[in-house]
């Protein structure tokens, strides 16, 4: 049984025995002992002083004596300024190692019966995926894996924003300047080709606005009157009216983008259970808006646009349909949410979207509730911080984004350069080396992104992310490869891992203690939707192992039972590293 549960139960009994009162559960506080103090678990005594009516030190001392007599697994206790520090026996930790080694699914929970839908990626079909999308995709994928480890049925979905004014901008730009260029004729990946025309549209638009302003028009009016923007708006109206030429061009260019996206997803190790398209869901959204208008939840402006008044909720008025009848993002999000609930009946729906959309999801929940959908309260916006570079923020319209494909290429190139400098791959085939460089480069990228709490803005430094000695993916990958190398050598010599109940070193007990935390880490990371906790666990375990291995003999240990017991320890450290990093979507290589 988990030590914290054992201690908490004993603490409650000790309080009742000593002071004749059954304590409230919130007064029984047990936590891991801080590293600078001796012990494994600490009882916080202060909430119990009202019951004991004694000093913190005296209360802690009295409870320590009683708990020590109650729990054989506790070896000793120490009182430090009103905190009761308890040290578990070596035999307790050996039994935990046996539990870990005997459970192939250690840390994973049984099915909960709860269905969780998680939307991530949600790209626009007018540009390729960039660094911001990488954080979104990696975060969504990892949170999905973590929620599955917590026993939930997880449905991973993607909403492709395949219609709207931004799509028409790239379409119009291709018509004007493309000269029938295609991905095949140009050798350019489809999403990149379409993105180039989106950037070109913006460049022409800015020039037209500047020209109108220089002619005496104010800037706001010029932005509306620019001919190229009016053409794009006209194209959007034609699209919603089903104009055959516009629809055919839209299908052709979106097809180029989808093929490009799929190649990027595959390289990232990302997949979805279902992909939704805005072009399929916006009509249901319009129906919902019209129903809300009929029921009095919304109102129509004199210009024909439809709005929702959210001033009573402390917000403003939200546009739902434009005056020309075209829909906005909120319209299709309403339709998408309702169709998903009708299809899956989820208990929770998580949207992985950057924090610049906090207002959008606050409004989405409010409007769904106004439409009578009580499950709107089950919507969670996993709001993550932006990814910034040393050069500053990215701007897709200006073509200053860090492209996802280019970044992955750069990461693999850096892994290649760093690995070849080590001179340890001489006996590996060129094909094997290239596979390793891909695993290291993509693993470094994933770990560097995921080790940061999702809610924080982060600064991405590619060179720092691939350092083999820091808190990085390659450091953990190298640790695993080292463990696997030792175990292969042991197998060749006929050694077998087994628990022999031989006395363990303090460093070995610390490794076991770290591993026993794995189920708790998985649970807490699932509650917080934070892969960072899994990443921190992986790094702590890898670092502790490396410190241990530098000081302890394994393969050359003369005592065969001690050697085999240490092999068991190494085996389980490697297994949990592989499991934890797998929750981050990171592959650990057998050799480096």
N, C-alpha and C positions, 0 to 999 in steps of 0.2 A: 504494500500500500504506500501511497505517496506520503513522504515524511511530514509535510505541512498538515495533511489531514490527521495523521496520527497524533501530532503535537497539539493541534487544535482541540481534538477530542479529549486528550489527556489534560489540557489546560482547563477546559470546562469542568471536568471532574475534580481537578485539584482545587479550583476556586470554591466549588460546592463543599468539598471536604474540609477545607481550611476555614471558610467564612460562613458556611451555612446558607449560601445564596446561589441560585442558578443564574449565571451571567447571560446578558443578551449576546447574541451571536456577533454583533458589530464590535463588542468590547474585546473579543478574542482575536487579537492581531498577531499573526505570525508571518515573518518575512525572511528572505535570505540574509544571512549575516554579511555585513559590509566587509570588503576584502581586508581592510586594515585591522580587523579584530579576529580573534580566534573563535572558531565555532562554525557551524553550518547553518543554523536557523536561529532567529532572534524573536523572542516574545517581547512585545511592547507593553510594558507594565502600566503605563500612566492611565489608560482607560479603566483599569481595575482598582484604582486607589480609593474611589468612593465606596467600594465594597470592602476592601481590606482595612481602611482607616489607619494605615501604617505608611511609613516612608516608602519611596520607590525602591530603595535598596533592600529594606527589610521584606517588603512584599515579594520582590524578585527572588530573594534568598529562600524564603519559605516555600514558594511555588517550585523553585528548582529542586529542592530536596524531595518534595512529594512526586513531581513528575519523573525524577530520576528513578524513584522506586516503582513507578507505574510502568515505565516503558523500557524494556530490556535493550532496545536498539539504541538508546541514548547512553553514551559512554561517560560524559561529564557535562558540567555546566559552569558558567562563569557569570558573575554579576558586574556589569559596567554601567555605572551612573543610571540605574533604574531600568536598564535593559538586561534581559535574561538571555544569554547566549548559550545555545545547546549544541553539543558536538555528538554526531552520530557515530556508532561503532564501525570499525572496519568491516565487520561481518555484515552489517546492514548494507554497506556499499557493494560488497561482493554479491550479495543477493540481488541488488539492483542490476549489476552487470549481467547476472544470469537471466533476469527478467528481460533485459534488452536483447540479449543474444537469442533468447528463445521465442521472440515475437517478431516475425518478419515485417509486420505492419506497425512497428513501434512508433507511437506518437499519433497515429491516425485514429480517428473516431469512427464508431459504427454509424451506419446511415441514420440520419435524423428525420427523414421524411419531408424535409423542408426544401422547397424549390426556390432557388435564387437565380434571377436573370441578371446578367451583367453585360452592359453595352460598352464597347470600347472601340477605338480606332476612328470610326465616323469621319472618313475623309471626304473631301470635295473632289469631284471629277474634273477639276480645272487645273490641277497641279499635282506633282508627285508628293510622296510622303517626305516629311522633313524631321529634324531633330525633335521638335515638339511632339510629332506623331510617334516617334520612337518611345518617348517616355510614356505616352498614353497607351501604346500597344503593350509594352513590357509590363506596365503596372496592371493593366486589365488582365493580361494572361496570368501573371503571378498571383493576383488576388483570386482569380478563378481557381487556380490549383490549391491555394491555401484554404479556400472555402470548401473545396472537395475533400481536403484532408480533415476538415472539421465535420464531415459526414453529410454535407448538403448536396442535393442534386443541383448542379450548376449548368445553366444554359448560356453559352457565350454567343452574343449577337453583335452584329455590325450594322450600322445604319449608314448607307452610302448616300451622301447628299449629291444626287445626280441631276438635279434640276434647279432652276432659279437664275437670277440675273448674272451671277458669277460664271455659271456654265455658258450662258449666252455670250458673255464677253470673249471667252476663248474661241467659241464657235465663229463669231463674227470676225474676229481677228484672223482666223485661219482662212475664212472666205476671202478676206481682203488681201492678205499678204502670203498665203500659203502656197499658191501656185500648185495645188494638188499634191503637195508633199505628204508622204505617209511614213510610218515607222519602218516599213520594209524598204522604201526607196531611199530613206535618209540614214538608216542604220541607227536611229535614235530610239531609245526605249519609249513606248507609247505615252506613258504619263509625263515623261520629260518633254516630249514634243508638244503636247497640249499645254503644259505649263509655260513653255517658251512663248506661246501665242498669248497666253493670259498676261504675261509680263509686257509683251509688245502692245497689247490693248491699252494697258495702263499708261504706257509711255506716250501713245498717241492722244489719249484722253487728257493727260496733263498738258500737252502742247496746245490742244484746242482750248482748254480752259484758260490757259495763259494768254492766248491770242484774243479771246473774247474779253478778258479783263482789261487787256491793253487797249481795247476798243471802247472802253467806258462802262462795261457791264460789271456789276458787283460780283464777287467771287461765288457767293451762294447761288445766284441766278445762273452764272456761267456753268457751274457744275451740273445744273439741270438742263441747260440749253445746248451743251456740247453735242454736236451732231452724232458723234460715234456712240455716246451714251443713249441718245434718243433711239438710235438704230437698235441697240441692244435691248432696250425696253420694249420696242416694237416686236423684236424677235421672241421675247418671253411671252408676250400676249399671243403671238401666232402659235407658239409651242402649246400653250394651254388650250388653244382653239383646235389643236390637232392638225395644223398645217403639215402636209405630207413631206415637203422638201425640208422643212425645219426638223421634223421628227427623224427623217432618214439621216440627216447630218449629225443629229444628236446621238443616234444609235451608233453610227460609225465612230465618232470621236470618243464616246464613252467606252466602246469596245477596246479601243487602243489603251485607254487608261486602266481598264480592269485587268488586262493582260499584264500590264506593268506592275499594278498593285500586287497581283498574285505572286509574281517573282520576288517582290520585296518581302511579303508576308512569309513566304516559304523560307527565305534566308534567315529571317528573324525567328523562325520556329513557331509562327503564329497561325492559328486556324480558328474557324468559327463554326458553331452548330447551325446557325442560320444567318443569312444576310438579308436585311430589309433595304428597300430602295424608296427614297423620298417620293419618287414618281408614282409609286404604288400606294403610298399612305396619305398623300396630301388631300386626295379626294374625300376620304373618310373624315379627315380633319375639317374640311369645308362643310361636310354634312353636320358634324358636331357643332360647328360655329353657327350654322343656320338654325339648328335645333335650339341652341342656347339663346339665339336672337328671338325665336318664337316664344320661348319660355320666360323671356324678360331678364335672363342672366347677362345679356350683352345689349348694346345699343348701336344704332346706325347713325352716322354723321350725315349732314346734308349733302356731302360730296359722294355718298354711297359707301364709304368705308365702314367697317364694323369694328367695334372696340369693346373692351371690358374695363369697367370702372373698378379699380382696386384701391381707391383712396381710403376706404374704410379700413383696409388692412395696412395702411401706412405707406402704400406705394402710389403709383400714378395710374394713368390710363394706358392700356396695352392694345396696340393694333393687332387685329386678327385677320382681317381681309382688307386689301388695298381698295381704293376707289374704283380701279379698273377690274376688280374681281379676282385678281391674282393673290395667291396665298403667301404667307411669310413663314419663317422657321417655326414659330409657335404653332401655326396651323397644322403642319405635318407632324410635329411632335405630339400633338393631341391625338391625331389619328394613329400614329405608331404605338403610343402607349396603350390605347384602348384595344387595338387589334392584338397586341401581345398578351394582354390580360385575358382576352377572350380565348386565345389559343392555348395558353399555358397555365393560367390561374396561379401565377407566382405569389409567394408570400412576401418576397422582397425584390425590388428592382433597383439595381445600382447603375448609375450613369457615371462613367469615368470621363470627366470633361474638365478642362482647365478652369482655374478660379476666375477667369474673366467672364465666365458664364454663370456665376453665382446667382445673379438677379434672374436670369432666364429660368433656372430650375425652381427658384422660389415662386415665380409667377406660374410656371407649369403646374405645380402642385395646387396652387390656389384656384386656377381655372378649372382643373379637373374636379376639384371639390364642388365648385359652383355648378358644374354639370351633373353632380350627384354621384360621383365615383368615390366611395369611401376608401377604396384601396389606395388613393392618392397619398395617404399617410405612410404607405409602405415604400414610397420612392425615396431613395437616398442618392444624393449627389456627392460622389467621391471627388471632391474638388482638389486638384493638385496644382502645385506651383509651376511657374514657367521655367524653362531651361534657358539659361543665358550663357553667352560665350564671353571670353575676355574682351572681344570687340564690341559687345553690347547685344541688344535685342535683335531678333530676326524680323524681316518684313517680306512677306511672300509677294506682294504686288510689285515691289521694287527688285525682286529677284535676288535678295540678299539672304535667303534662307540657307541653312546647312542641309543639303539634300541627304536623305536617309541612305540611299545607295552609295553615294560618295563617301559618307561617314563610315559605313561598314567596310568599304574598300580600304579606307585609310587605317581603320583599326586592324584589319588583317595584315596590311603592309607593315604596320608598326610591330605586330606580333612576329612577323617573319624576320624583321631586322633584329629585334631583341633576342629571339630564339637562336638565330644563326650566330650571333655574337657569343653565345654561351659555349658553342662548340661541342654540344652533347648529342647531336642528332646524326652523327656520321654514319651509323649503321641503319638509319631509317630510309626507306625508299623515298624518292621525290614525291610520289603520290601520297605516301603516308605523312610526309612533312607538310604538304599543302593542306591535308585534312586537319592536321594539328594546328596549323596557323589559323585556319578558319575557326576552329573550336576556341582557341585562345583569344582571338580578336573579338569575336562576337560575345564570348563569355565575359571579357573585360568590359565591354560596353554595357552589357546587361547588369553586371554587378555594380558598376559605378553609378548607373542610373537608379537602381533599386535600393542601394544601401542608404539613400537619403530619404527621410520621412516624406511621404507624398505631398504633404501640405506645405512643404518648404520650397521656395524658389531655389534653384540649384545652379551652380556654375560648372559647366562641363569642360574638362581638360583632358583631351585624348591621351596625351603623353603620360599624365599622372595615373590614368586609369589602368595602364598596362604594366605598371611597376611590379616586379616580382617580389618585392620585399615589403610592401605596404599593405594597407587594408584594401586589397584588390581581388578581383576574380582570379587572375593568374597565380597569386600567392596561395589561394585555397586549392586551385587546380594542381599546383606543384606539390602541395602537401598530400593530396590524394594519390597522385602518381607515385610519390615516394612510398606511401603505405602499400600500394599495390605491388611495387617492386620488391619490397621486403617480403610480402606474403608469397609472391611467386618464387623467390629464392627459398623460402621455408618449405614450400610444397615440393620443390625439386630435391630437397634434402630429406624428405619424408617426415617433416615435422607436422604436428597437428595442433590446432588451437583448442584449448579446453580450460575450464575453470578448476583449479586444483586446491583452492582455499589456502594458498600460501600467503604469508604476510605481504601486504602491499605498501609501497612507498606513498608518502603524502601526495606526490605529484600524480600518481595513478588514481588515488582517491578523488583528486580534484577533477581529473578527466571524467570519471564516472559521474561525479556530481553534476558536471556540465551536461552530460548526456541525459541524465534523469530530468533535466529541465525542458527537454525537447517537446514533450506533450503540452506543457504549459505555454511554451513559446508559440507553438502552432495555434493554440486556442486564443491567446491574446492578440496575435497578429491577425487572426480572422476577425476578432471583435473590432480591431482598429483599422481593418483593411490596409494593413501596412506591411509590405514585404521587408521593410527595413529591419524589423525585429528578427526575421529569419536570417537575413544577411549578417547581422551582428552576432547571432548565435554561431553561424558558420565560421566567421572570422575568429571569434573567441576560442572555439574548439580547435581550429587549425593552429592558432598561435600557441595554445596550451600544449598541444601535441608536439609541436616543434621544439618547445623548451624542454619537454620531457625526453624526446628522442635524442637530443644533443647530450644528455647527461646519463642515459640508461642504455645498457647493453641488452640487445634482444636476441639476434641470431647467434651471437657468440657466448650467450649465457650458458655456463657449464651445468647449472641445475636445470634438468630437462623439464621438471614440472613448472618452475618459475618461468622458463622460456616459453612453454606452451600457454601459460596463463597470460603472459604479455602479448603473445600473438593473438589471443582472443580479444584482448583490449584493443590492439591495433585494428583488428578486423571490424570491431563495432564502431570505432571512431571513423574509419573509412566509410562504413555503411551509412552512418548518420550524416556525414558530410555529403555523400551522394544523394541521400534523400532530401536534405535541406536545400542543397543547391538545385535539385530537380524542381522544387517548389518555385524557384526563381527562373526556371527554364534554362538553366545553365548545365552544359554537359561537362563531366569531369573525365579527362583522358586517362587511359591506363598507363601511359608513359609520356615523359617529356624530356 
